[in-house]
Amino acid sequence: MKKLITPLPPRWATRLLHWFCAPHRLDELEGDLDELFQERVKSVGLHRARRRYVRDVFSLMRPWIIDRPSTEYATSDYPTLYFLHPAMIRNYFTVAWRNLVRNKAFSAINIIGLTTGMTCCMLLLLYIRSELSFDRHHEFADDLYLVNSEAINAGGHEVYPKLSASYAQALKAEYPEVMEATRLWVNIIEDRTLLTVDERGKPANSFYETKGYQVDSTFFDVFSYTFLEGDAKTALNDPHSVVLSEELAHKLFGNTPVLNKTIRVGGTTGFGENFKITGVYKGEQARSHIDARFFVPMSVGWVAAFIREQPATYTGNNLYYTYVRLKPGTDTEKFNRKLAAFMNKYVRQSLKKAGFDKRIFLVPVKNIHLYSQLANIVTATSSAKYLYILGSIALFTLLIACINFMNLSTARSAKRATEVGVRKVLGAGKQGLVGQFLGESMLLAIISLLIASLAVSLSLPAFNQLTGKSLATSELINPLTIIAFLILTLLTGLAAGSYPAFYLSVFKPVDVIKGRFTNQSSSLGLRRGLVVFQFVVAIGLVVATIVIRQQMNFLRDQPLGFVKDQQLVVPLHGSNYSAIKQEMLKNSRIAGVAGADYYPGITNQTNFSLYRPDQSVNEIQDVKTNRVSPEFMQVMRFSLVAGRLFSRDFPGDTASRIVVNEATLRKFAIPLKKAIGQKLNFDWQGTTNVYEIVGVVKDFHFADLHQSIQPYAFHLSLGNQFNYMVAHIQTTDMSDVLPFLENRWKTLVANEPFEYSFLNEDFQKNYQSDTRTSRIVNTFTIVSILISCLGLLGLAAFAAQQRTKEIGVRKVLGASVTNVVALLTKDFIKLVLLSIAIASPIAWYAMNQWLQSFAYKIDIEWWVFAVSGLLTLGIALLTVSFQSIKAALMNPVKSLRSE
């Protein structure tokens, strides 16, 4: 039998009617039009009836209908969007507050979880914001560039951020796009500078300071510093001027004004002459890849003499960081092509003679800290990879807290079904109910925000200690920070409340009131899925914690090829090495003393470009070099594999003999057996210097384990000037050794403070960034697991409550406590086991990617995943068992009576 279909008017015309017609007139008009349409279908046919329907709709579009006054129908009792009316919003929060107070345990679990999640998220956001702000404060930040270089030879290519002294002014003279150029010199001879304050009537005070840089007088025309005293434009015009950071000025002179006061600058920077303080800048400028404590003009000291005495070159003496400020809007791609033309025009021929090629290119200054991955930059850079890791932890921590709220809300759906049913019967719409449930989650988020803000301000000192940052409480009241936190709160409230709101608001009142409502399987499946997600994150973080800790232990314990413990390092700063050495050796606990320009763990700035005599100059290889005293390799305990080490028995070694590592032999394809007596050439200013290999030491890690072992050569010095002295101490008890050394130092070097460090600690500083990440991941892993367990605790309690009657019946029928506990925990165990299976490959991939940044790294073993899974399973079982045992021990009579 053919089914009869009722003809309908055009849908778009009906929608148009709904749009322009006042709500209180719509039902009546639409009903009349429909009735008329059906009559016309019978009398004139469907098509004509539809055309007349459209005509009627348009004919009703009268001004009095379109321009209807709101008072005519949209009173406060009947607004179009009534669920957004202020009175309704007030009502949502009132009802939400009553529900929170009525369900204290549920509210407490959610507030604790959300507060903890938001606290972690806010702290990590402050950290990430701090990292992203590097070099963004400069007035011309978008137009500042470091001129980087890449040297290319037969051995490969090496990116090096320093250039010869000639480039800065040459680029400015050649290209109108260069508004200003400036150079920065980091002292490669000394890593600390002696500053002496000698005010009239007061005893002189001397301090060794690091991070003192020499710059061109144009430096402050390129980089923006906020001067508290002095004028940035003229601060470095006088060769004997010095500009201090606010922190250093306070250290040297207290809280008094320091402008025009003098300090004595020692070492090769100032040669002990007086410098006038011409400026003090705010300490907040430290968020820069140039984290200077003070600036001195480049026109003084050793570097000024070096520039004067050396012939102008574009190929050698690559010792200066060169920065340019370009005209706003300059196309950097086009300018890089101009730099290539510059190299062809001025440099290519001299590079050919030197046996290598080079290109120069721009690196945005604001990208240096996170995105350049440059080695040998002014201050060690970080990596955006760490920010992604920390951002993910922040997001996941908050998500876990939101999931707790969603799970507990949907789990309690049966209890709230009656409330929803009654509200619907009384006229509440879906939108109003969604508003009510979102109101509850927003109220929780706002309460959590207030508590989290307090927690963040209280925990900032501990967080700074954990991360090595210096975040201040004042950063919390920064407008951008406040807006970010408010958005975070809004998103948290919406994320936590969205699913419960839409899930609870669709209950059918008839089913609820007739008792036909059941907790739907779809919501149960989603709840299980969210629990699995929580534990995937938790297990992933546990795996990350174990792998990072293993890698840190590996870095600490890996044999480096020398003895790093009990090695005391003393910076000499031009002091009489021989005299100090003789005095120190008088202590029987000091086994040996040696001098060197560099020691393992610090940046070695010097290298030779060597080639075999049977090779052409175009086949040069870069080899790091270090000038050492005869005892250095014995004190450091390098392992000799061929030939001999330097000693005072062979004073002729100073001129042209070197001791190399095995990597150098590999680089030049020299067999170990034939290494002794082999020659390597080095061309310098038109002269070929020949070096003979007299010894080979086993490969050693002069740099940290992020880098592979590079070719390295030692050459001997019998002089009296070294940058550092290394003393091997035979005891771990330094209580009398250090006072002895300090006493001898003061006897010989009366005007300079005694400073020292331990080589193993200096070496470990290379892993500060990794260690910091490890500490952060450890801490937030614990927090994430705690939040996950908090949610699990709530779910377990609810499950036990739901099955009270079943537990009572089972106990009456003879079930033991173990049986009941197993009944309540097996579902959770299945979820955790599933989480382990999902988390393991994801965690392996993520950690394998992280390990790629190390040249030497561990292999991720299978047991890492087993331990992580068992640990998480154990914690989850402990959490669930608490509620399960409590339910199992309940008197069955009480359980049954409670139903």
Sequence and secondary structure as in RCSB ss.txt:
>XXXX:A:sequence
MKKLITPLPPRWATRLLHWFCAPHRLDELEGDLDELFQERVKSVGLHRARRRYVRDVFSLMRPWIIDRPSTEYAT
SDYPTLYFLHPAMIRNYFTVAWRNLVRNKAFSAINIIGLTTGMTCCMLLLLYIRSELSFDRHHEFADDLYLVNSE
AINAGGHEVYPKLSASYAQALKAEYPEVMEATRLWVNIIEDRTLLTVDERGKPANSFYETKGYQVDSTFFDVFSY
TFLEGDAKTALNDPHSVVLSEELAHKLFGNTPVLNKTIRVGGTTGFGENFKITGVYKGEQARSHIDARFFVPMSV
GWVAAFIREQPATYTGNNLYYTYVRLKPGTDTEKFNRKLAAFMNKYVRQSLKKAGFDKRIFLVPVKNIHLYSQLA
NIVTATSSAKYLYILGSIALFTLLIACINFMNLSTARSAKRATEVGVRKVLGAGKQGLVGQFLGESMLLAIISLL
IASLAVSLSLPAFNQLTGKSLATSELINPLTIIAFLILTLLTGLAAGSYPAFYLSVFKPVDVIKGRFTNQSSSLG
LRRGLVVFQFVVAIGLVVATIVIRQQMNFLRDQPLGFVKDQQLVVPLHGSNYSAIKQEMLKNSRIAGVAGADYYP
GITNQTNFSLYRPDQSVNEIQDVKTNRVSPEFMQVMRFSLVAGRLFSRDFPGDTASRIVVNEATLRKFAIPLKKA
IGQKLNFDWQGTTNVYEIVGVVKDFHFADLHQSIQPYAFHLSLGNQFNYMVAHIQTTDMSDVLPFLENRWKTLVA
NEPFEYSFLNEDFQKNYQSDTRTSRIVNTFTIVSILISCLGLLGLAAFAAQQRTKEIGVRKVLGASVTNVVALLT
KDFIKLVLLSIAIASPIAWYAMNQWLQSFAYKIDIEWWVFAVSGLLTLGIALLTVSFQSIKAALMNPVKSLRSE
>XXXX:A:secstr
          HHHHHHHHHHS HHHHHHHHHHHHHHHHHHHHHH HHHHHHHHHHHHHHT  HHHHT  HHHH  
TTS TTGGGSHHHHHHHHHHHHHHHHHSHHHHHHHHHHHHHHHHHHHHHHHHHHHHHTTT  STTGGGEEEEEEE
EEETTEEEEES B TTHHHHHHHH TTEEEEEEEE  SS S EEEEE  TTS  EEEEES EEEE TTHHHHS  
 EEEE TTTTTSSTTEEEEEHHHHHHHHTTS  TT EEEE HHHHTTEEEEEEEEE GGGGSSS   SEEEETTS
HHHHHHHHHS   SSS   EEEEEEE TT  HHHHHHHHHHHIIIIIHHHHHHHT EEEEEEEEGGGHHHH   S
S SS    HHHHHHHHHHHHHHHHHHHHHHHHHHHHTHHHHHHHHHHHHHTT  HHHHHHHHHHHHHHHHHHHHH
HHHHHHHHHHHHHHHHHT    GGGGG HHHHHHHHHHHHHHHHHHHHHHHHHHHT  HHHHHTT     HHHHH
HHHHHHHHHHHHHHHHHHHHHHHHHHHHHHHHS  SS  TTEEEEE TT  HHHHHHHHTTSTTEEEEEEES  T
TS    EEEEE TTS GGG EEEEEEEE TTHHHHHT  EEEE    TT TTHHHHEEEEEHHHHHHTT  GGG 
TT EEEEEETTEEEEEEEEEEE    SS TTS    EEEEE  SS  SEEEEEES S  TTHHHHHHHHHHHH T
TS    EEHHHHHHGGGHHHHHHHHHHHHHHHHHHHHHHHHHHHHHHHHHHHTHHHHHHHHHTT  HHHHHHHHH
HHHHHHHHHHHHHHHHHHHHHHHHHHTT SS     HHHHHHHHHHHHHHHHHHHHHHHHHHHTS HHHHHHH 
